[in-house]
Amino acid sequence: MTSGIPAPPPVGETALKPGSFDGDTVFITGGGTGLGKGIASEFARLGANIVIASRKPEHLEAGHEAMAEIGAECITVQCDIRDPDSISAALDVAGERFGLPRVLINNAAANFPVPAEDMSPNAWRTVVDITLNGTFFCTREFGRRHIGAESSASVVSVGASYAWTGGPGFAHSAAAKAGVKNMTETLAVEWGPYGIQLNCLVPGLFPHEDMTADIQGNLERTHDKDVCQPALRVGQRQELGWAATFLASPYGQFITGHTLTVDGANWQRRVLTNPPVVSTREQLGKGPFDPDQKR
């Protein structure tokens, strides 16, 4: 009887020494819910000051409450990462309260499933603008401040495995995440001499309250997707947080330009006999393509 990868230690355990981030400030976009909140929580448990940036007041409130339960120093700031001026203002607020953050977590992104032939130009622009452009704008502003201050720093950007493989039904997001991966690799070389490390973190399936409706529907059809994962279980959010804290910690400083996948080997899974092909439209429950639809 196979049992898969053992369950992780419980929430509240830490992978690094207590106090590993004492005195450090972590600026995390989209840190109020979902995976962002999970990552922020692990930095908070290790002593970091937390700055949560989001466009939505309810997400800022949820993130602040979660950090308060841990006992972390935390501020929230409204920020639209598509707007460089908004990012600059948010980092100004963080600097006034805690000083220049040492760690940037690029977590905010946009995504929804749609066949490419149905995708409007605005849908493409929106996802690319938030996921790729926004990540670059945040990284650029953060990097410029550290280069000017001659201080070391760490950037961790949340990526996706379809940056390598492509993502049928997610052409916009897959292209944007591929750009994030490439940007990370490029800037790791450019900014290494300044003491700035950059890495990507690719999550597998980590069930959380902020998942898109299509993923939630898949989970409802197969309980936790356990039997569909090589590890025979899904991820727990603290596991992604532990990976992020290690990459940004003093113990991971020589790791830069790397993309770390935390998914129980799911993206590398192959079958010996290929199943019948089901078109992307069918998988998404779409009817026949209508060339006269509004574009």
N, C-alpha and C positions, 0 to 999 in steps of 0.2 A: 504494500500500500504506500503510495507516494504522498508526501505531505507538503512539498514545496519549500520555499524559503521561509525560515522562521519569522514570526512576528517581531517587530522592533520593540525596543524598550518603550515604556509608556510615556505619554506627554508629561513634560516636566523634567525628564532626564536630560542631561547635556552631554554632547560628544566631546567637548573641549573642557579645559580647566575652568572652574568658576572664576568669573572676573576677567576672562580673556579679552573682553571688549570694554573694560572699565575705562572711562574717559573718552571713548570713541563715540562718534555720532554716525548713525546710518540713516540715509535719505532713501526712502523707498516709494516708488510710484505705484499707485494702485494697491497700496498696502492695507487698505481697510477691510478687505474681504478676501475670501478664497485662499489661493496659494500665497498671495502677497502677505496676508495677515499671518499665515503660518510661518513664513520666512521671518517676518518682523518679530514674531514671538520668540523665535530661537535666539536672535540677536539680543532681544530684551533680557532673556534669562541669563545671558552671559555678561550683562552689565552695560550694554550699549544704551545711549540716548537714542530715541527713535523720532524721526520726522516722517509722517505719513502725508503723501501728496495725492490728491484725487480731485476730480471735477465735482463729485457728488457729495453734498453735505452729509447724507445718511451714511455713506461709506466712511467718511472721516470720523463720524461719531462712533460707528461700530469699531473702527480700529483703535480709537482712543480708549474706549471702554476695555477692549481686550488687553491693551498695554497696561492700563491702570490695574487690572486684576493681577498682572504679573508683578507690579510694583515698579515699573520702568518709568523713567522720565520721558515724556512724550509730548510733542506738539503736532498739530495738524495744520495743513495749509492747502487752500484751494489752488489747483494748478491744472492748466490745460497744456499737456506736453506738445501739442501741435503748435503752440505759440512760444517762440523763444523768449519773448519779454515776460510771459507768465512764469517760465522756468527760472529766469533770472531773479524775478521778484520772490519766488518761493525759496530759492537758495539764500537770498538776502535775509528773509525771515528766519531761516534755520541758523544762519551765521550770527544774527543778533542774539539768538537764544543760547546757542551751544558752541558757536564758532564753526569754522568750515567743516562740513561732514567729511569723514575719512573714507566712508563707504557709500557707493551709489548702487542701489538695486533697481535695475530697469525691469519692472514687472508689468506695468500697464500695457495693454494691447487691445486690439479689436479683432473679432472673428465671428463668423457665422457661415453655415454651409449653404452653398449655392452652386449649381452647375455653371461653368464658365460662360456657356452660351446664353444664360439667363442673367448674367451679372451686369448691372448697369455701370456706366463709367463712374457715377458717384459712389457706388459700393466699393469699386476698386480703389478709388482715391481715398475714401474714408479709412479703409483698413491699412493701406500702405502709409497714409499720412500719420496715423497713430502709432502703428507697430514699428515701422522703419524710420520715418522721419522724426517722430517723437523721441524714439530711443537715441537717435543721433543727436538731436538738439540737446537732450538732457546730458548725454555723455560729453558733448563738445563744451557746454557751459561749465560742467563740473571739472573737466580736464583743464580748461583754460585757467580756472581759478587756482588749481593746484600747481600748474606749471608756473603761473605768476608768483605764487607763494613759495615755490621751490620745496613743496612738501609731497611726500609719497601718498598714494591712495590706491583704492581697489574698486573696480567696477565689475558687477556681476549682472549679466543680462539674461533674462529668461528666454530660451529659444524653443525650438520644436524639432522633432526628429524628421519631419517632412522637409526641413531645410536640405537634407541629403536626398530624400527619396521622392520628393514631390508629394502633393496631397490632393488626390482627386476630390472635387467638391470644395476645395479650399485653395484655389489658385492664387487668390489675393494674399491670404495669410502665409501660404507656403513661400511665395516669392519674397514677401517682406521678411520672414524669419531667415530665409537664406541670406538676405542682405544683412541682417543683424549678425549672423555668424561670420560672414566675410568681413564686415566692419570691425568686429571684435579681433579677428586675426590680424587685420591691417594695423589697427591702432595699438595692439600689443607690441608690435615692432616699432612703430613711430614713437610711442610714449614710454617704452621701456627705459630709455636713458633718463627720463624725468622721474623714474621711480613709481610709475603708474602701471599696475597690472590690470588686465581685462580678461574676463572669461565668460563663457556661456554656460547656462545650466538648463538641461532639457528634462522636463518632467514627463513621466509616463502618466498612468491613470491614477489620480489622487482625488477621490470623490470629495466634493465640498459644495457649499451652498451657492456658489457663484457660477456653477457650470452652465453651459448653454443648454437649451431645451433638447437639442438633438442628443447630446451626451447623456442627459438625464433619462431620456427615453430608452437609450440603449441599456443603461443600468437597470431600468425597471424590467426589461425583458430577460436579463441574466443577472442574478443576484451578485452584486459587487464585482461581476466579471471574473470571479476567481478562477473558474475553469477555462477561461479564455486567455489567461496569462501564464507564461512559462514558470513564473514563481508560484503559481496557484494562489495568488492573492494580489490585491491592489496595493498601492502605496499609502502610507500614512503621512500626513502633512509634515510632521516633525522630521521625517527622513529627508525631505527636500530642504527643510530649514537647516538641518545638520550639514548637508552638503554645501549650502551657501555660506554658512559660518566658517567652515573649514577653508573654502577657497579664499575668503577675505581675511583669514586669520594670519598671524605671524608664521604659522606652520605651513601655510600654502603659498608663500610669497614667490617661490620660484616656479610656480605653475601659472603660466600666462599665455594667452592666445589659444586656450584649450576649451573644448566643448565637452562638458561632463554630462552623460546621460544617466538619469536615475529612473529607470523604468522596469527593472526586473527582467531585462533582455527582451522586452516585448517587441521592440521595433526590429530586432534581428531575427524574429521568428520566421521560419519557412516551413512549408509542408512538402511531403515527398510526392504527393500527387495533387496537382492543382485542381481546385474546385471549379465548377462552371463559372464563367465570367458573368457578373451582374452589373449592368451599366450604372454609372453614377446617378443618373436620373432615377432609375428604379430604386436604388438604395436610399435615396432621399425622398422617395414617395412622390416624385413629380410625374405628371402626365407627359404626353408627347410634346416635343418642342413646337412652339408657335412662333414662326418667324415674324409675325405681325405684332407681337407683344410690344408694349411700351419699353423703350430702351433708355 
